[in-house]
Amino acid sequence: MPISSGFKRAAAAIAGAAAIVLALAGCTQAKSIEIDVPTQVEGAFPADTQTQLESAVDFAMAATGSTGAIVGVWAPWSGSWVAGVGEASVDDVFRVGDLTRPMICDVLYEMVDAGKVSLDDEVRTYVPSVAGLSGVTLGMLCDGTSGLGSYGAVLQDDAIGLPARQWNAAELAAYGITGFDPATAGAAWHDSDTGYVLLGLALENAGSESASALLDEHVFAPLGLTRTSLPGSTAAKPGQPSLTGSAVAAGPRWRPELRRAA
């Protein structure tokens, strides 16, 4: 399930591009939009570009008090640069943040390959307790085209005022569904925490397993991530000393969090 960004004593700068084809399902007529981007050029950036990137990372680390960073920058037309900077320990513990989103999508694709679900299955098939989601499919929840909003802005004051409260996933989804118009399903991309929470609930019901067990089975174990886990109803504490949190752009997001020890 999706989560807020955080990284133990590390800063990451990632820029990338990918060719994406979104199959958009409307209420009456099927449509598709194809986004074409340049093919990624293999090889390193020019030396002067890499020097500028290194200087930018050094500045960011000094400004934030970070002792180490994992940096990746990809430009399809020019090359890439990936580096580990500074120091880190194998005992460092950190939250993986928004990387939970592609992980839960990986579970979806694995279950599709196994014939347990289909990308075109409607979410209400697996989460019937949540009303008003006609036309919203599992695939839409994963690719951000469900038309659902995010619950972060709605719950911002409550989350700040009650930092220790444990939020039920179905309750969070209910806040994000408020004001949803079925006609917007499949029409455009929108950042939506709600969609990933619902996807997690749907896959739990479809697979008769917890989200934690599904991630262990389909993501962590195959990749050898023996010290990675999805906590239960209580969020896992970050490592010590923990990284001071900050919010940018759309503001803070409150989501179940993954805990990983490197």
N, C-alpha and C positions, 0 to 999 in steps of 0.2 A: 504494500500500500504506500501511497505517496507520503513524503515527509519534508521537513524543513532542512535547510542546508547547515552543515556544521562539520568541522574537520579538526581533529586533535593536532595542534601545533603544526598546521600546514595550511598553505594557501594554494588554490588551483586557478589557473587561467586557461580556459579551454575555448577555442573558437573552431567551428567546423561547419561543413556543409554536406548535404547528402541529397541524392535524387529520391523524391518521395512521390508515390502515386497513391492518392486517396480515393477510395471507392465511396462515393456519396450516395446514400440511399434516401430518396425523397418519399413523400406520401403517395405520389402519383407516378412520377417518371424517374427512372434511374439516370444519374448523371455522374460524370467523372471529371476530375481536374488533374492534369499532369504538370508537375513542376520540374523543370529541367535545369540542372546546374552543371558546371564544368566537371570533368573527371579529375579526381585528385592526382596531382603530379607527384611522382615518387622522388625522394631525395631531400636533402637538407636545404634550408633557406640560405641565401647569400650570407657571407660572413658578417657584413655590416648590419644586416637585419637581425641576425642572432645576437650580436653584441648589444643592440638596442633592447632586445627582449630580456637579455640577462640583466641589463641595468634597471629595467622596469621591475623585474622580480626582486632584485636586491633592494630597491627603494620600497616596494610593498612589504617585504619582510621586515625591514627596519622600522617602517611606520606602524606595523601591527605587533611587533615584538615576537614574530615567528622565528623558530629555530630551524625550520625545514619546510620544504615545499615540493610538491609534485606538479610539474607544469607540462601542459601539452597544447600546442598551437598548430592548427592545420589550415592552410590556404590552398584550395584546389588548383589555383593558377601558378603557385610558386613553390610549394613543398610543405615541410612540416618541421617542428622542433619539439622534442620530448626530452625532459631532463628531470633528474632529482637534484635538489639544491639544499644545502645545509645538512642538518643531522636529524635522524629519527631513530626510534627504538622499536624492536619487534614487540615490545610490551605496550606500545602506544595503543590506546583505545579511542575510537572516534565513531561518530554517527555518519552514515553514508549519505544522508540527505535525500535529494531528489532522485538519486540512483535507484531508490526503491521502485520508482515508476517503471523503468524498463525491465526491472526484475519481475514484477508482477505480470507484465506483458509477456515475458519469456514463459512464465507458467501458463498463460493463456494459449500461446502458440504450441507449447508442448501438449496441452490437453486437446487442442484442435487436431494435431497430428495423430493423437491416440484415439480420435473419434469420440471423445467424451463430450465435447461441445463444438459449436460452430461459430465462426466470427459473425454470422448473420442471425444467431439466436438472440432474441430479445431479452434484455436483462430482467424483465418482470417474470420471465419463465423460472428464474432461479431465485429472485428476490420478490416474491408476490406481495410481501408486506408493504412495499413502497409503491404507492399508487401514482398514476399520472405519467408513466414513462412509455407510453405507446410509441413504437417506432425506434426506440433507443436500443441499439445492439451492443453486444460485447465488443465487437471490433471498433465501434464508435467510441466506447469508453477508453479504449487503449490509445487510439490515434487522436483523441481530443476533439472529435467532431460531434459529440453527443448533444451539444447545445446547452448542457448543464452549467450552472455557475459554480463559484467557489464559496465555501463557507467561512473562510478566514476573515473576510471583511465584516461579515455578519456577527461573528463571535469575538471580534477583537477586544472589545471592552471586557466581556466576561472572562476571556482567557487571561487577560492581564490581571483582573481582579481576583481570579481564582486559579492561580498557577498550579496548584496541586490537584486540581480536579481531574478525574479520569473520564474522558469523553467516550461514550459509546459510539461505535462506527455507524450504526443505523441512525442515531441521533444527528451526527455530523452530516450524513447524507441528506437527512430531512431538511436541514437548514440550507443546503446547497440547491435543493430541488425547488425551493420556494420561487415562484414566478416563472417556472419553466414553461415554455411554449412548445408543444410537440412538433409544430411546423418548422422549428429550427433544427430538429434532429438531422444530422448529415449535411447541413448547409454550409458550415464554415468551421474553422479551427478556433478554439478558445481554450486558454489555460484553465483547467478545472481539477481542483483537488477532489471534488465530489465524485467525479467519474472514476478515479482510481480506487476510492473507498468502496464504491458500489461494485467495481470489478472484483475487488478482493472478496467481498461478501458473496457475490455470484459464484466465484470459483470455489469458495469454501463449501457452498451448498451443492454445487455440481459434482465436486470430488469427494464430498463427505469427509473432508479433512480440514484442519485449521490452516490459516494462511501461513503460519510458521512451518507446519509440516510440509505444505506444498512447496514452499521456497527451499526447504532442506532437500526435498526429493528432486526438484527440477532445476535448481540453480546452485545451491551451495555445495551439495555433494558432488555433482558432475564436475564442478570447477575446483574441487579440492579446498573449498573455503571452510576449513574445519573449525575455525573460531569466529564464524559469522552467524548471527542469529537474529530473528525477529522477536522482540520481547512480547510479553503478554499484555494484559490490560494496563499495567504500570510501565511507563517508559523507562528504559534502561538509563542509568546515570552515565554521563560521559567520563572519560578517564581523568586522572588527576596529574597535574593541574589541568582543569578543563579550559577550553578555548572560550574567550569572551564572545558572546553572540552578538550579531547585528542584523538588521533588516534593510533591504534595498528594494527599489522599484515598487512592486505591488504591495510591499509590506510583509509582516510576519505571517507565517502559515503554521497551523497547528495540526499535526498529523501523527499517527503511530510511527515510531522511529526504529530503524534498524541499528543494532549495536555490533560493531566489528572490532576485533583485536587483530592488528596486522600480523 
